[in-house]
Amino acid sequence: MNNAVKIALIVVLLGAAAFFVFRFANQAAPGDAVMEQETVWRCSNAECKNVYRVKRSERAKLQADTGSTIPPCPKCSRLGTEAYECQFCKGLFDPVGHGSFPSNCPNCGKNLAGDSSKDLPKPKPAPKTPGHG
């Protein structure tokens, strides 16, 4: 091969190498977006009732440090219970069964899958029994 062909080949290969380095080195690592997702927690202390959010990356670090994925309340340090947030009314509700969603939000009655034909009327608050504060 003559020198002009060798130089052209080197330029093309260096350009391709630079393209791939730029393309893949500037990309977020797989799973980064997932680790930034937040979960909603409610303090288990009846007097505190704090609602707080914890990123999955924080829970992974907590598990590595303590062996538990249940984050403590930032106000009173008691353990929390996971809660879900309605996408429509932003109200909180407890999981059903082993971490499943109910069909409809207990706060606003909307179908959580987004099927408006299955929306329920907004639930009425439970009546308070006199003498039971």
Residue frames relative to the residue before (quaternion, step in Angstrom):
aa qw qx qy qz dx dy dz
M 1.0000 0.0000 0.0000 0.0000 0.00 0.00 0.00
N 0.4063 -0.6982 0.5199 0.2778 3.53 -1.06 0.66
N 0.7064 -0.5018 0.3118 0.3900 3.57 -1.29 0.35
A 0.6231 0.5527 -0.3527 0.4265 3.63 0.99 -0.70
V 0.6537 0.4975 -0.3078 0.4800 3.59 1.01 -0.81
K 0.6431 0.5233 -0.3204 0.4581 3.59 0.98 -0.83
I 0.6666 0.4946 -0.3033 0.4681 3.59 0.93 -0.88
A 0.6453 0.5120 -0.3201 0.4680 3.60 0.96 -0.82
L 0.6466 0.5168 -0.3094 0.4681 3.58 1.00 -0.83
I 0.6486 0.5093 -0.3122 0.4717 3.60 0.97 -0.82
V 0.6505 0.5116 -0.3168 0.4633 3.61 0.95 -0.86
V 0.6588 0.4994 -0.3117 0.4684 3.60 0.93 -0.86
L 0.6747 0.4897 -0.2992 0.4643 3.62 0.90 -0.86
L 0.6505 0.4960 -0.3205 0.4777 3.61 0.98 -0.76
G 0.6320 0.5259 -0.3263 0.4665 3.59 1.04 -0.76
A 0.6565 0.4975 -0.3066 0.4770 3.58 0.97 -0.87
A 0.6429 0.5167 -0.3218 0.4650 3.58 0.97 -0.83
A 0.6558 0.5031 -0.3121 0.4683 3.60 0.94 -0.87
F 0.6275 0.5386 -0.3326 0.4534 3.59 1.02 -0.81
F 0.7031 0.4645 -0.2781 0.4610 3.60 0.81 -0.97
V 0.6245 0.5158 -0.3472 0.4727 3.61 1.00 -0.70
F 0.6705 0.4898 -0.3007 0.4691 3.58 0.88 -0.92
R 0.6758 0.5239 -0.2890 0.4304 3.56 0.91 -0.94
F 0.8025 0.3191 -0.1522 0.4806 3.59 0.76 -1.01
A 0.6294 0.5305 -0.3571 0.4414 3.63 1.09 -0.43
N 0.7084 0.4486 -0.2639 0.4768 3.61 1.12 -0.55
Q 0.5382 0.6271 -0.3939 0.4024 3.56 1.27 0.06
A 0.5108 -0.6285 0.4849 0.3300 3.58 -1.06 0.74
A 0.5431 -0.6163 0.4596 0.3377 3.54 -1.09 0.71
P 0.5708 -0.5903 0.4274 0.3783 3.61 -1.04 0.66
G 0.7759 0.3337 -0.2503 0.4733 3.56 -0.93 0.90
D 0.4899 0.6731 -0.4441 0.3312 3.62 1.17 -0.24
A 0.6632 0.4993 -0.3152 0.4600 3.60 0.89 -0.87
V 0.6308 0.5295 -0.3328 0.4593 3.57 1.04 -0.73
M 0.6805 0.4976 -0.2979 0.4479 3.58 0.94 -0.84
E 0.6491 0.5016 -0.3233 0.4718 3.60 1.22 -0.28
Q 0.4806 0.6560 -0.4496 0.3696 3.61 1.25 -0.13
E 0.3005 -0.7676 0.5453 0.1521 3.54 -1.05 0.82
T 0.2151 -0.7230 0.6388 0.1512 3.49 -1.24 0.61
V 0.3768 -0.7277 0.5345 0.2069 3.57 -1.12 0.69
W 0.0787 -0.8017 0.5925 -0.0076 3.56 -0.94 0.97
R 0.2117 -0.7431 0.6249 0.1117 3.51 -1.25 0.66
C 0.4821 -0.6648 0.4820 0.3052 3.58 -0.87 0.93
S 0.4244 -0.7156 0.4991 0.2422 3.58 -0.99 0.86
N 0.5468 0.5911 -0.3965 0.4410 3.59 1.28 -0.18
A 0.4189 -0.7449 0.4676 0.2258 3.60 -0.52 1.21
E 0.6624 0.4988 -0.3105 0.4648 3.60 1.12 -0.55
C 0.6784 0.4929 -0.2881 0.4625 3.60 1.08 -0.65
K 0.0271 0.8576 -0.5122 -0.0376 3.61 0.80 -1.09
N 0.2931 0.7777 -0.5062 0.2303 3.61 1.15 0.53
V 0.1889 -0.7371 0.6377 0.1200 3.58 -1.09 0.77
Y 0.0618 0.8120 -0.5732 0.0905 3.56 -0.77 1.03
R 0.3476 -0.7297 0.5594 0.1838 3.53 -1.26 0.52
V 0.0884 -0.7876 0.6097 0.0118 3.53 -1.06 0.85
K 0.3932 -0.7087 0.5354 0.2379 3.58 -0.88 0.96
R 0.6004 -0.5747 0.4155 0.3696 3.55 -1.16 0.59
S 0.6106 0.5480 -0.3554 0.4477 3.59 1.07 -0.65
E 0.6375 0.5145 -0.3232 0.4737 3.60 1.07 -0.72
R 0.6474 0.5072 -0.3169 0.4724 3.58 1.04 -0.77
A 0.6300 0.5216 -0.3373 0.4661 3.60 1.03 -0.72
K 0.6484 0.4977 -0.3162 0.4815 3.59 1.01 -0.78
L 0.6246 0.5371 -0.3289 0.4617 3.58 1.03 -0.81
Q 0.6593 0.5002 -0.3108 0.4676 3.58 0.95 -0.85
A 0.6475 0.5083 -0.3238 0.4664 3.59 0.99 -0.77
D 0.7090 0.4653 -0.2605 0.4615 3.60 1.01 -0.80
T 0.8379 0.2148 -0.0666 0.4974 3.58 0.85 -0.98
G 0.4757 -0.6652 0.4481 0.3612 3.59 1.18 -0.42
S 0.6847 0.4238 -0.2774 0.5240 3.60 1.28 -0.04
T 0.2859 -0.7512 0.5634 0.1913 3.58 -1.11 0.63
I 0.5301 0.6134 -0.4169 0.4111 3.59 1.26 0.11
P 0.2739 -0.8001 0.5109 0.1541 3.58 -0.42 1.19
P 0.4299 -0.6881 0.5128 0.2807 3.60 -1.00 0.74
C 0.6006 -0.5554 0.4400 0.3705 3.53 -1.27 0.49
P 0.4457 -0.7073 0.4721 0.2797 3.63 -0.81 0.88
K 0.6617 0.5074 -0.3163 0.4523 3.62 1.19 -0.40
C 0.8449 0.1472 -0.0425 0.5125 3.60 0.72 -1.05
S 0.4501 -0.7355 0.4028 0.3070 3.62 1.32 -0.01
R 0.4589 0.6363 -0.4879 0.3826 3.62 1.17 0.29
L 0.5743 -0.5882 0.4319 0.3711 3.57 -1.16 0.48
G 0.3541 -0.7437 0.5323 0.1954 3.53 -1.16 0.65
T 0.3161 -0.6821 0.6084 0.2543 3.52 -1.38 0.01
E 0.4902 -0.6771 0.4609 0.2978 3.55 -0.96 0.87
A 0.0824 -0.7680 0.6345 0.0281 3.53 -1.09 0.81
Y 0.3286 -0.7164 0.5744 0.2210 3.55 -1.27 0.36
E 0.3028 -0.7465 0.5693 0.1639 3.53 -1.20 0.62
C 0.4412 -0.6903 0.5098 0.2624 3.56 -0.86 0.99
Q 0.4524 -0.7075 0.4784 0.2568 3.56 -0.90 0.94
F 0.6850 0.4863 -0.2766 0.4666 3.59 1.22 -0.41
C 0.8224 0.2149 -0.0934 0.5184 3.60 0.67 -1.10
K 0.3825 -0.7465 0.4514 0.3044 3.60 1.34 -0.20
G 0.4107 0.6936 -0.4801 0.3460 3.59 1.24 0.37
L 0.4194 -0.7044 0.5173 0.2458 3.57 -1.15 0.59
F 0.0242 0.7758 -0.6305 0.0072 3.53 -1.20 0.61
D 0.5276 -0.6420 0.4642 0.3066 3.55 -1.22 0.55
P 0.5601 -0.5848 0.4527 0.3732 3.58 -1.15 0.51
V 0.3530 -0.6982 0.5818 0.2221 3.54 -1.28 0.49
G 0.8206 0.1241 -0.1080 0.5474 3.58 -0.82 0.92
H 0.7558 -0.3296 0.2767 0.4936 3.56 -0.87 -0.97
G 0.8244 -0.2644 0.1128 0.4876 3.56 0.44 1.23
S 0.4797 0.6587 -0.4499 0.3655 3.60 1.14 0.49
F 0.4803 -0.6362 0.5189 0.3088 3.53 -1.32 0.36
P 0.4485 -0.6161 0.5448 0.3498 3.60 -1.13 0.48
S 0.6422 -0.5271 0.3748 0.4113 3.61 -1.19 0.30
N 0.7975 0.1371 -0.0424 0.5859 3.56 1.01 -0.88
C 0.5614 -0.5899 0.4608 0.3528 3.55 -1.18 0.60
P 0.4141 -0.7199 0.4937 0.2578 3.61 -0.80 0.92
N 0.6526 0.5232 -0.3210 0.4443 3.62 1.22 -0.31
C 0.8299 0.1841 -0.0786 0.5207 3.60 0.79 -0.98
G 0.4826 -0.7063 0.4072 0.3201 3.62 1.26 -0.22
K 0.4958 0.6654 -0.4394 0.3440 3.62 1.22 -0.10
N 0.5242 -0.6163 0.4926 0.3204 3.53 -1.20 0.68
L 0.4067 -0.7601 0.4561 0.2211 3.59 -0.61 1.13
A 0.6188 0.5162 -0.3522 0.4759 3.60 1.24 -0.25
G 0.5628 -0.6403 0.3632 0.3759 3.58 1.27 -0.05
D 0.5056 0.6323 -0.4334 0.3960 3.60 1.25 0.11
S 0.2643 -0.8165 0.4919 0.1466 3.60 -0.10 1.28
S 0.5676 0.5864 -0.3993 0.4177 3.60 1.18 -0.31
K 0.7070 0.4278 -0.2541 0.5026 3.59 1.23 -0.34
D 0.3586 0.7307 -0.5026 0.2913 3.59 1.24 0.29
L 0.2761 -0.7385 0.5950 0.1560 3.54 -1.13 0.76
P 0.5916 -0.5250 0.4313 0.4339 3.60 -1.17 0.31
K 0.6045 -0.5608 0.4135 0.3862 3.56 -1.13 0.63
P 0.4529 -0.7049 0.4694 0.2787 3.60 -0.72 1.04
K 0.4040 -0.6850 0.5508 0.2535 3.54 -1.13 0.73
P 0.5290 -0.6291 0.4467 0.3534 3.60 -0.99 0.71
A 0.5501 -0.6190 0.4517 0.3320 3.55 -1.09 0.73
P 0.4750 -0.6723 0.4760 0.3097 3.59 -0.88 0.86
K 0.3991 -0.7063 0.5339 0.2381 3.53 -1.06 0.79
T 0.3807 -0.7078 0.5503 0.2264 3.53 -0.96 0.92
P 0.4647 -0.6839 0.4742 0.3026 3.62 -0.75 0.96
G 0.7952 0.3058 -0.2356 0.4675 3.53 -1.02 0.84
H 0.6955 0.3971 -0.2737 0.5326 3.58 1.23 -0.06
G 0.2005 -0.8518 0.4773 0.0808 3.58 0.40 1.31
